[in-house]
Structure formats: structure tokens, C-alpha cells
């Protein structure tokens, strides 16, 4: 999942509430505790070449290319690449544990990248990602499209571990972090970096299961949720492994609504967004698995909902994809 931009489906879910926005082991695994190594506010990044965001169409995206042209074919490939739902599972190259110098370099790259996000340096962030990552997250090769959609959020790195080198020349690192998205959200991702002209740039971020106190399974069906448990202890971190058993993409948005309120009222704007506690979100494509984790939930009931629309434009929650769990 991006650190500073969100997939359109996730963005749409959050807009229902408010306006908001997809390597440290030396022949082994070594963790770097963020409490002892808080990223500096200064962002170290190469300068972007002069440029501006792409012209936006009335629909809010880049103007479509004429059908049948090379540009149109490129746009279609970009849209497919930008989808948060991979078309199929691919075999993962687990890589080889990195040497000490690579570990130090990649650890510094992670801390610097998090520092750039925390500092709100949009151009710095855009300069520290590859074209591959830009296309995957924005559908565009233009770094200024990322700058235009950048959303500031402080990032707290909890741990950096397991730097590995890969046959394709990339290096990967497992990163545990929080603070971004919502104060309750926890993320565990494998970041892949590429060396471009002496600068390590983020090329891909793959979601991993967060090592939480409690791990629960959530089956996402057409159109309902099936949780392995619906009661959780307060003051413990909770990770959800999301398995999409349906035929459509699904997400699981967690929110705490005012007592007696319904998700329909929240979606229709009948409830002020200040009264809704947005907690987190995860998603998965049909037949795929996604992950999400949250922490610090106060006792009470929490609503889970899928806002993704079907082909007919009807949001899944309207078709019954709403559930609940309780923290006590």
C-alpha cells in the first residue's frame, strides 16, 4: 500500500466520512527500534526535473487517449498496473540475506523516506520512488501527479528488519510502522528498493501480516463478512487476514459510529464526520489475501463495511456487506 496516496476504492470509502487522501539483517534478522532512531525531519532527495501535474479531465483524471493509439494502450496498461488488486498471485523471490553495508544503506533509506513523508515534503517523496511505483500508485509516470495528490501524515517506524538482495537487482526490507492513515492503523510491508544513480528509490511495497497480539481471519464474500471471532480484548493490537472468497473486489473498512447510528446515515452525510471514528481499512481481490491491523481500540462496537461498488454502481454495503465486532 502506498504511504502517501490511496487506491480510489479506499479513498472513496474514506470520503464518505471526511476529506482525505499503496532490509535490516546481516546474514540474519536485526531490528531497528524507531524509539531509538526517529527519522530526521530533513528530507534528503534528488531534485525533480521541472514539470507540472498532468492536465485533468472533467472526470478528475488525465484526458483519455484516442482508442487504438499507442497512448491508449499505454494508458490501459497503466490502469491495470495501478489497480490495488493484482490479477494473479506470482511466485515471490525470497532473496538472500544482505551484507552489513547493504543493511546500513537500506536502513538509512527507509528512515529517510519516512522522514520525507513525515516532513510533508511531497517533491522529496516523489523523487525517491521509481517510475514503476508511480505508475502502480497513480497510473501515471509523471512525478508531479503524485505531488498533486500527496497527503501529509507523520510516520512512526517501529522496526526495520530482514534486508535481502534479489536476482532482479532490487533489495527488500520488512518495515513495521504506524501513524500513517489513522492513529490506530498499523502496517507491515516489504519495501523493494532500486538503486538509480546512487539513490535508493522505492519500487514496490507488498503488504504482510502484522505480528499483532491477536490475529483473526476475515472472509470477504459476496456480500457479507465472516469473522473468525467477533469479540476482541481492549488495549491489544489486532491483525486481520482478509481472504476474498467472492467474485468481486472487496474491502473491510473499520469505523466506530455514534450509538444508534447506521452506516447508511454515515454514507449519506446525516452524521457529522467529526462524530465518526475511522479506524482502518484493508482490501483484497477475488481469490487473493490482504492484511490490515489496528491498535489502541477503546471498548465498544465497531462497524465493518465494504463501500466498493458493483458493476451496476451499487455499493456493496447496500447489498448487505456490513458487519460488526466488539472490543471489551
Number of C-alpha atoms within 10 A of each C-alpha: 19 17 20 22 21 22 19 15 19 22 15 17 20 21 14 17 21 16 10 14 18 18 33 31 24 19 15 14 16 16 17 16 14 16 11 8 13 16 22 15 15 12 22 18 19 14 11 13 9 6 10 12 15 16 11 12 10 8 7 8 11 16 12 12 14 10 9 8 10 11 13 14 14 14 18 15 13 20 16 16 19 21 19 21 18 14 13 10 9 7 6 6 10 11 15 16 22 25 17 13 10 19 27 16 15 25 23 16 20 24 20 23 27 25 25 27 23 22 20 19 21 22 20 22 28 27 22 27 21 21 18 17 24 24 22 23 27 24 24 23 18 17 26 22 21 24 20 13 15 21 19 20 18 18 23 21 23 20 19 27 24 23 33 27 23 15 10 9 9 19 26 30 25 26 28 22 20 21 16 20 24 16 17 17 22 25 25 24 20 21 23 24 26 20 14 11 8 7 17 23 26 27 21 23 21 14 20 18 18 24 15 16 12 14 18 17 15 22 21 29 18 17 17 20 24 14 18 12 12 14 14 18 15 16 14 16 21 23 24 23 22 27 22 24 20 18 13 19 24 33 25 30 22 21 21 20 21 15 8 5 13 14 20 13 12 18 17 10 13 12 18 12 17 9 12 16 15 23 22 22 23 21 26 24 24 19 16 18 22 21 23 23 26 23 20 14 20 15 13 14 18 23 19 23 26 30 23 23 17 13 8 6 8 12 17 22 20 15 14 14 22 20 18 16 16 17 16 13
